């Protein structure tokens, strides 16, 4: 079981809102060094905490509903 700390939780909260946010902006937003953010995301990916990144399409906006 992967143990999340406060920094991991903050990173995940931002990624849930916008997973395409560049790491430089994410690190600036959280006040955490870029390398730390990169390494923590990689560790959570390797541990299976982050399984994938996804795009949710709204069919109504495309005229399908």
N, C-alpha and C positions, 0 to 999 in steps of 0.2 A: 504494500500500500504506500502510495506517494504522499508525503506529508507536505501540505501547502502551508506556506507562511504568509504573512501580510503582503509582501511584495508580489508573490505568485498570484494571490487573489486579486490585487490591483491590476496586474497584467491581464489576467483572464477577464476581468470586468470590462476593460477597454477593448480587448479582442472580440468579445461578444457583441459589442456595439459596432465596431468597424475593424474587421480582420485584415483589411487592405491598408490600414494606416502604416506608413513607413516606420521602421524601427527608430529612426532618428526623432520623428515626431512623438512617437510613443514614449521614448525615453525622456524627452523634454517635458511632455505632459505630466509624467509621473515624477520627474526630478531624479531619475535613476540613470546611471551611465549606460550608454548604448551597448557596450559589451556585456554588461550584466543582464540587460533585457534579452539580448540575443541568446546568451548562454542559458538563461532560465527557460525561455521558450523552447529551445532545443531539448533541454532535459525533460520538460513536460511532454514534448512530442515523443521522445524516446521511451518514456515511462508509460505512454498510452493515455495520459491525462488529456492531452489534445489529440483527438483521433483524426480529424480532418477539418478543412475549411470549406464552407459551402456558400452558394449563392441561392437565395430563395426568390423565385420568379412569381410575380403577381399576374395570374392569367387574365384577370379583369382589365388590367392596364394594357394588355395586348389585344383586348377585344374578344376574348374567348368565352366570356360569361355574359 
